[in-house]
Structures are given as structure tokens and as C-alpha cells.
Amino acid sequence: MKSAARAIAERFALDGRLQEIAAYGDGLINDTYLATTDSVQEPRVIVQHINRRVFPKPEWVMANIEILIDHVEQQNMAMAAGRRTLCLPKLYKAVDGSPYVVDAEGDVWRALAFIENTRTLEAIEDLSDAEEVGFALGRFHRQVNALGAERLHDTLPGFHVAPRYYQRYIQVSATANRTATSALRASFNFVDARKHRIDVLEEAKRNGTLLLRPIHGDPKLNNILFDERSRRAVSIIDLDTVKPGLIHYDIGDCLRSCCNTAGEAPGSGERVEFNLELCRAILCGYVAEMQSVLTAQDYGCLYDAIHLIPFELGLRFLTDYLEGNRYFKVDDPEQNLHRAKTQFQLVASIERQQERIKKIVAELAGA
């Protein structure tokens, strides 16, 4: 695949001559490479093969990214000199002027500038990190709110629509050829006890309580870039999932990712807990940016989002496990079941702290 990636990279109008290319990162969906050029200004480029199995219309993905990057760039240029901005990576055109390259199999590739002097975090180390995460997501939502959801393609119909995931789970679990281990039975029981909560955000969307807005779709911690020296958030990356949706999907997913101090793949002896102090700090940073946009109804549905999104992800991991690990990449056959168990433990921790989370939200709503 490396030789194919190199040939693809050479079809982009990069700022310098291609020197080297190598696999990069550990993403679960797309194949990603880091290309090095002899450019002084932009020596490194991210080259990605978009997974058509996950994104059946990659052209729509790229159209959304073009619109988004252009919109945020214009907003940043209009800001007063010296004001803090959130940047998005530059999109390189192909040598023929297209925003992407199509390979011999008809698959789509893209090239994005590597944002230098930045790093991702494996875990939040202090409350300052958490506030920066809240700033990044809040600034992103505030900037793209003016874009309008109607300008974006729905590249993943049903994404984050929990009732659809539940229906798929019911279909798959009825026919799955898996040994009913104690861990699997416990997961089945966990889902069954909470199935009545599945529709809470979609019902709010149907009745107009919550409105469609542009969303990131996957604002987990390792999709936020921090300046290496100041440790301030400077960018949100991995924009494939940008689409119309509920900002509550993003808020819930961000908190799910950041407030689980045991991480996404804890060891068997580690206790998975939802950290309230990190939750408070992230929401404080977020509300500071979004206060003029959020409605009373938005605040009213925040706990539901915090509770539902990790449950939804656990349900997706569990369903994929039952189907033979077709969607999420795994290192061993039991990994998706372990991932599901981790998310369900996080949900249980959230439930134990429900009143305290709601108190945090109420305090921020009244600020």
C-alpha cells in the first residue's frame, strides 16, 4: 500500500518535491500516511485514503470539507488582529485542480497540510487541558453555526441516530453465532435495561426542541491539536464526519472521550469512571464560546447527551463484535467486546453521578 500511497501523493500539487512517505497514526477507519517534502514552509503533508465502505459518497465528504475550511478561513481573516483563532488544515488540490485524487479502483484520496509544532494528547493531564478542549469545540461550533446546516451534505445518514443502531443490534443479536460468555450476557443485560432511553435526542429533534446545526461528528480528544509549547488548543482535525446534526452529539462524544480517565482501552483491573471535574472544566470552556448561541432547550438536553453517546458507542462496538468485527479495526477478535464493556462502564459511572452532572449544567446555564 505504501507504493500506491506514494504514487497518489505525487498526483497532488504539493509545495515541494516528495521525499518520503510512511504509514501514520492508528485511526480505525481511513488509511493515513505522512508525506515529507523538501518544502521549507510546509514540509509535511497528511495523505489519506477515504474508506468508501464507511463513507459511500467520499465526494460529498470532500465537498463538505472544502466548504468548511473556506468558511472558517474567512471568519478567521475577519477577526481583529491578535485575536485568538482556531485553524483548520489546508487542503491541497490535485495537479488537475480537483480537491481530491481518484485511484484506479475508483477510491478517493486527499492531501492536507500537517499542522506543525502541534501535538495530540493521549489523556487530559489537568483542568487547563480540559478548558482548552472546551474552547476548541465551542469555537468550532460557534464558527460553523453561521455556515448553516443546509449547506452541508449528510455524508453519513443515521450517524449518531441511536434508535437505528439499536434496531441493527436487535437484528444482529437475533442471528449472531457467538458463544454466550458471561461478559457477553452482561452486555446484553446492560443494553436491555436502558433501551427506553435510546430515543431521547431524536425525539427532541423531531419535536423541534433541538435544531440541526453543522457538527464535527467525531470531536474526541485525539482529534484536537495543541500547541507544543503553550499547550493551547489550535485546531480540530479529522473532518470526514462534518455534516448536519445535533451539537449534542459532539458535546456528548467529546466528554465521553475526555472524561474517561482510564482511557479507551483500559486494562482488566482498571476502573472506568466519568471525571466530574474534567466535565465541568470542558463545559466551562465550551459555554464561554457558545453562550450567545445556546438555548434553554440546549442546556436542558445536555445530560441526556452525556449519558446517551457513550451508550450508543458501546452498542456499536457490541454490534460489530456480534457481526464478526466488520466495521472497527481490531487487533484481536474480542477487542470490540472489551471496547463495548468500557463504554458501558462509563455509562454506569455517569448514571451514578447524574444529579451532580445536572447541577453543573444548571450552574452554567445560569451564568
C-alpha positions as CSV (number, residue, x, y, z in Angstrom):
1,M,0.0,0.0,0.0
2,K,3.0,2.3,0.7
3,S,4.0,2.4,-3.0
4,A,0.4,3.1,-4.0
5,A,0.3,5.9,-1.5
6,R,3.5,7.4,-2.9
7,A,2.1,7.3,-6.4
8,I,-1.1,9.0,-5.2
9,A,0.9,11.7,-3.2
10,E,2.8,12.6,-6.4
11,R,-0.5,13.5,-8.1
12,F,-1.1,16.4,-5.6
13,A,0.2,19.9,-6.2
14,L,2.4,19.9,-3.1
15,D,4.6,22.8,-2.1
16,G,7.8,20.8,-2.6
17,R,9.1,17.6,-4.1
18,L,8.1,14.4,-2.4
19,Q,10.9,12.8,-0.4
20,E,9.4,10.1,1.7
21,I,6.0,8.6,2.8
22,A,5.1,6.3,5.6
23,A,2.0,5.0,7.4
24,Y,0.9,7.4,10.1
25,G,-1.4,7.2,13.2
26,D,-3.7,4.5,14.4
27,G,-7.1,5.6,13.1
28,L,-9.9,3.0,13.0
29,I,-11.4,4.0,9.6
30,N,-9.1,5.6,7.0
31,D,-5.6,4.6,5.8
32,T,-3.4,7.6,6.7
33,Y,0.2,8.4,5.5
34,L,2.7,11.2,6.4
35,A,4.5,12.5,3.3
36,T,7.7,14.5,3.6
37,T,8.7,17.1,1.0
38,D,11.6,19.4,0.5
39,S,9.4,22.5,1.1
40,V,10.7,24.9,3.7
41,Q,7.2,26.3,4.6
42,E,5.1,23.1,4.6
43,P,7.4,20.1,4.7
44,R,4.9,17.5,5.8
45,V,1.6,16.5,4.3
46,I,-1.1,14.1,5.5
47,V,-2.3,11.8,2.7
48,Q,-5.4,9.8,3.3
49,H,-7.4,7.1,1.6
50,I,-11.1,7.6,2.4
51,N,-12.8,4.4,3.4
52,R,-15.7,4.1,0.9
53,R,-17.2,1.3,2.9
54,V,-17.7,3.8,5.8
55,F,-18.2,6.9,3.6
56,P,-20.1,5.6,0.5
57,K,-20.0,9.1,-1.1
58,P,-16.5,10.4,-0.5
59,E,-17.1,13.2,-3.0
60,W,-19.6,14.6,-0.5
61,V,-17.1,14.3,2.3
62,M,-14.7,16.4,0.3
63,A,-17.3,19.0,-0.7
64,N,-18.2,19.5,3.0
65,I,-14.5,19.8,4.0
66,E,-13.9,22.4,1.2
67,I,-16.9,24.5,2.3
68,L,-16.0,24.2,6.0
69,I,-12.3,25.2,5.6
70,D,-13.2,28.1,3.4
71,H,-15.8,29.3,5.8
72,V,-13.6,29.1,8.9
73,E,-10.7,30.7,7.0
74,Q,-12.8,33.7,6.0
75,Q,-14.1,34.1,9.6
76,N,-10.5,34.0,10.9
77,M,-9.4,36.6,8.4
78,A,-12.2,38.9,9.5
79,M,-11.2,38.7,13.2
80,A,-9.4,41.6,14.8
81,A,-5.6,41.4,14.7
82,G,-4.2,39.5,17.6
83,R,-7.5,37.7,18.5
84,R,-7.2,34.0,19.1
85,T,-8.3,31.8,16.2
86,L,-8.9,28.1,15.6
87,C,-7.3,27.0,12.4
88,L,-8.2,24.1,10.1
89,P,-5.7,22.2,7.9
90,K,-5.0,23.5,4.4
91,L,-6.5,21.3,1.7
92,Y,-4.1,20.6,-1.3
93,K,-5.5,20.4,-4.8
94,A,-4.6,17.7,-7.2
95,V,-2.4,18.7,-10.1
96,D,-5.5,18.7,-12.3
97,G,-7.2,21.2,-10.0
98,S,-9.6,18.7,-8.3
99,P,-9.9,18.7,-4.5
100,Y,-9.0,15.0,-4.4
101,V,-7.4,12.2,-6.4
102,V,-9.2,9.1,-7.6
103,D,-7.2,5.9,-7.9
104,A,-7.5,3.0,-10.4
105,E,-10.1,1.3,-8.1
106,G,-12.2,4.5,-8.0
107,D,-11.3,5.3,-4.4
108,V,-10.8,8.8,-3.2
109,W,-7.6,10.2,-1.7
110,R,-6.9,13.6,-0.2
111,A,-4.0,15.6,1.0
112,L,-4.0,18.0,3.9
113,A,-1.2,20.2,5.4
114,F,0.4,18.8,8.5
115,I,-0.1,21.5,11.2
116,E,3.5,21.9,12.5
117,N,4.5,22.4,16.1
118,T,1.4,20.7,17.5
119,R,0.6,17.5,19.3
120,T,-2.3,15.4,20.3
121,L,-2.9,14.3,23.9
122,E,-3.5,10.7,24.9
123,A,-5.2,11.9,28.1
124,I,-6.0,15.2,29.7
125,E,-3.4,15.9,32.4
126,D,-5.0,18.9,34.2
127,L,-8.0,21.2,34.2
128,S,-6.3,23.7,31.9
129,D,-6.1,21.0,29.2
130,A,-9.8,20.3,29.8
131,E,-10.8,24.0,29.4
132,E,-8.8,24.1,26.1
133,V,-10.8,21.2,24.8
134,G,-14.0,23.0,25.7
135,F,-12.7,26.2,23.9
136,A,-11.8,24.2,20.8
137,L,-15.2,22.5,20.4
138,G,-17.1,25.7,21.4
139,R,-15.2,27.9,19.0
140,F,-15.7,25.3,16.2
141,H,-19.4,25.2,16.9
142,R,-19.7,29.0,17.1
143,Q,-17.9,29.5,13.8
144,V,-19.7,26.8,11.8
145,N,-23.1,27.8,13.3
146,A,-23.1,30.7,10.9
147,L,-22.4,28.4,8.0
148,G,-25.9,26.8,8.1
149,A,-26.6,23.0,8.2
150,E,-28.4,23.2,4.9
151,R,-25.1,23.9,3.0
152,L,-23.6,20.5,4.1
153,H,-24.2,17.1,2.7
154,D,-25.4,14.4,5.0
155,T,-22.4,12.1,4.4
156,L,-23.5,9.5,7.0
157,P,-27.2,9.2,7.2
158,G,-28.2,7.8,10.5
159,F,-24.8,8.6,12.1
160,H,-25.4,9.2,15.9
161,V,-29.1,8.3,15.5
162,A,-29.2,5.9,18.4
163,P,-32.5,4.2,17.6
164,R,-31.1,3.0,14.2
165,Y,-28.1,1.5,16.0
166,Y,-30.4,-0.2,18.4
167,Q,-32.5,-1.7,15.7
168,R,-29.4,-3.0,13.9
169,Y,-28.3,-4.5,17.2
170,I,-31.6,-6.3,17.7
171,Q,-31.4,-7.8,14.2
172,V,-27.8,-8.9,14.6
173,S,-28.1,-10.3,18.1
174,A,-31.0,-12.5,17.0
175,T,-28.8,-14.4,14.5
176,A,-25.3,-13.9,15.8
177,N,-23.1,-17.0,16.1
178,R,-21.3,-16.1,19.2
179,T,-20.8,-18.1,22.4
180,A,-22.8,-16.6,25.2
181,T,-20.0,-15.9,27.6
182,S,-20.6,-14.2,30.9
183,A,-19.2,-10.9,29.5
184,L,-21.5,-11.1,26.5
185,R,-24.5,-11.9,28.6
186,A,-23.7,-8.9,30.9
187,S,-23.6,-6.6,27.9
188,F,-26.9,-7.9,26.6
189,N,-28.5,-7.2,30.0
190,F,-26.9,-3.8,30.2
191,V,-28.4,-2.8,26.8
192,D,-31.8,-4.2,27.6
193,A,-32.1,-2.3,30.9
194,R,-31.5,1.1,29.1
195,K,-33.3,0.6,25.8
196,H,-36.1,3.0,26.9
197,R,-33.5,5.9,26.7
198,I,-32.4,5.3,23.2
199,D,-34.8,7.8,21.5
200,V,-34.3,10.8,23.8
201,L,-32.2,13.0,21.5
202,E,-34.1,12.0,18.3
203,E,-37.4,12.8,19.9
204,A,-36.1,16.2,20.9
205,K,-35.1,16.7,17.3
206,R,-38.4,15.6,15.9
207,N,-40.4,17.9,18.1
208,G,-38.2,21.0,17.5
209,T,-36.6,21.1,20.9
210,L,-33.2,20.7,19.3
211,L,-32.2,22.1,15.9
212,L,-30.0,20.8,13.2
213,R,-26.6,22.6,13.0
214,P,-23.3,21.8,11.4
215,I,-21.3,19.4,13.6
216,H,-17.9,17.9,13.6
217,G,-19.2,14.4,14.2
218,D,-16.1,13.0,16.0
219,P,-14.6,15.5,18.4
220,K,-12.7,13.0,20.6
221,L,-9.5,14.1,22.4
222,N,-7.0,12.9,19.8
223,N,-8.7,15.0,17.1
224,I,-7.8,18.2,18.9
225,L,-4.3,19.6,18.2
226,F,-2.4,21.5,21.0
227,D,0.5,23.9,20.5
228,E,3.6,22.1,21.7
229,R,4.9,25.0,23.8
230,S,1.8,26.8,25.1
231,R,-0.4,23.7,25.2
232,R,-3.3,25.8,23.9
233,A,-5.8,24.2,21.5
234,V,-5.1,25.4,18.0
235,S,-7.1,23.1,15.7
236,I,-9.7,20.3,15.3
237,I,-8.8,17.7,12.6
238,D,-10.4,14.6,11.1
239,L,-13.2,16.4,9.4
240,D,-14.7,13.5,7.5
241,T,-17.8,13.4,9.7
242,V,-18.7,17.1,9.4
243,K,-22.4,17.1,8.5
244,P,-25.8,18.4,9.7
245,G,-26.6,17.1,13.1
246,L,-27.2,17.9,16.8
247,I,-24.4,19.7,18.6
248,H,-25.3,17.4,21.5
249,Y,-23.8,14.5,19.6
250,D,-20.5,16.4,19.6
251,I,-20.7,17.5,23.2
252,G,-21.5,14.0,24.4
253,D,-18.8,12.4,22.3
254,C,-16.2,14.9,23.5
255,L,-17.0,14.4,27.1
256,R,-17.1,10.6,26.6
257,S,-13.6,10.7,25.2
258,C,-12.1,13.2,27.6
259,C,-13.7,12.4,31.0
260,N,-12.9,8.7,31.0
261,T,-9.5,8.8,32.8
262,A,-9.0,5.1,32.3
263,G,-8.8,5.6,28.5
264,E,-10.5,3.9,25.6
265,A,-8.7,0.6,26.2
266,P,-8.2,0.1,30.0
267,G,-6.6,-2.9,31.5
268,S,-8.7,-5.6,33.1
269,G,-8.0,-4.2,36.6
270,E,-8.6,-0.5,35.8
271,R,-11.8,1.2,37.0
272,V,-13.6,3.2,34.4
273,E,-15.0,6.4,35.8
274,F,-16.5,9.6,34.5
275,N,-14.5,12.5,35.9
276,L,-16.7,15.3,37.1
277,E,-14.0,18.0,37.4
278,L,-12.9,17.4,33.8
279,C,-16.5,17.6,32.7
280,R,-17.0,20.9,34.5
281,A,-13.8,22.4,33.0
282,I,-14.7,21.3,29.5
283,L,-18.2,22.6,29.7
284,C,-16.9,25.9,31.2
285,G,-14.6,26.4,28.2
286,Y,-17.4,25.4,25.8
287,V,-20.1,27.6,27.2
288,A,-17.7,30.6,27.3
289,E,-17.6,30.3,23.5
290,M,-21.2,29.3,22.9
291,Q,-23.1,31.2,25.5
292,S,-24.7,33.5,22.9
293,V,-25.8,30.5,20.8
294,L,-27.1,28.0,23.3
295,T,-30.8,28.0,24.2
296,A,-32.5,26.9,27.4
297,Q,-33.6,23.7,25.5
298,D,-29.9,23.1,24.5
299,Y,-28.9,23.1,28.2
300,G,-31.9,21.0,29.1
301,C,-30.8,18.2,26.9
302,L,-27.1,18.2,27.9
303,Y,-27.3,15.4,30.5
304,D,-29.2,13.2,28.0
305,A,-26.3,13.7,25.5
306,I,-23.6,13.0,28.1
307,H,-25.4,9.7,29.1
308,L,-26.5,8.6,25.6
309,I,-23.4,9.0,23.4
310,P,-21.1,6.5,25.3
311,F,-24.1,4.1,25.5
312,E,-24.5,4.4,21.7
313,L,-20.8,3.8,21.0
314,G,-20.8,0.8,23.3
315,L,-23.9,-0.5,21.4
316,R,-22.0,-0.1,18.1
317,F,-18.9,-1.9,19.4
318,L,-21.1,-4.7,20.7
319,T,-23.0,-5.0,17.4
320,D,-19.7,-5.0,15.4
321,Y,-18.4,-7.8,17.7
322,L,-21.5,-9.9,17.0
323,E,-21.1,-9.3,13.3
324,G,-17.5,-10.5,13.3
325,N,-15.7,-7.2,13.6
326,R,-16.5,-5.8,10.1
327,Y,-16.5,-2.0,10.9
328,F,-14.0,-1.1,13.5
329,K,-10.4,-2.3,13.1
330,V,-9.3,-4.8,15.8
331,D,-6.1,-6.4,17.0
332,D,-7.9,-9.5,18.4
333,P,-11.4,-11.0,18.0
334,E,-12.5,-10.0,21.4
335,Q,-11.4,-6.3,21.3
336,N,-14.8,-4.9,20.3
337,L,-16.5,-6.7,23.1
338,H,-13.9,-5.2,25.5
339,R,-14.5,-1.7,23.9
340,A,-18.2,-2.1,24.5
341,K,-17.7,-3.1,28.1
342,T,-15.5,0.0,28.7
343,Q,-18.3,2.3,27.3
344,F,-20.9,0.6,29.4
345,Q,-18.9,1.1,32.5
346,L,-18.6,4.8,31.7
347,V,-22.4,5.0,31.3
348,A,-22.8,3.4,34.7
349,S,-20.5,5.9,36.2
350,I,-22.4,8.8,34.6
351,E,-25.7,7.4,36.0
352,R,-24.2,7.3,39.5
353,Q,-23.3,11.0,39.2
354,Q,-26.5,12.1,37.4
355,E,-27.6,14.7,39.9
356,R,-24.1,16.3,40.2
357,I,-23.8,16.5,36.4
358,K,-27.2,18.1,36.1
359,K,-26.1,20.6,38.8
360,I,-23.0,21.6,36.8
361,V,-25.2,22.2,33.7
362,A,-27.7,24.2,35.7
363,E,-24.9,26.4,37.1
364,L,-23.5,27.1,33.6
365,A,-27.0,27.8,32.2
366,G,-27.5,30.5,34.8
367,A,-24.1,32.0,34.4
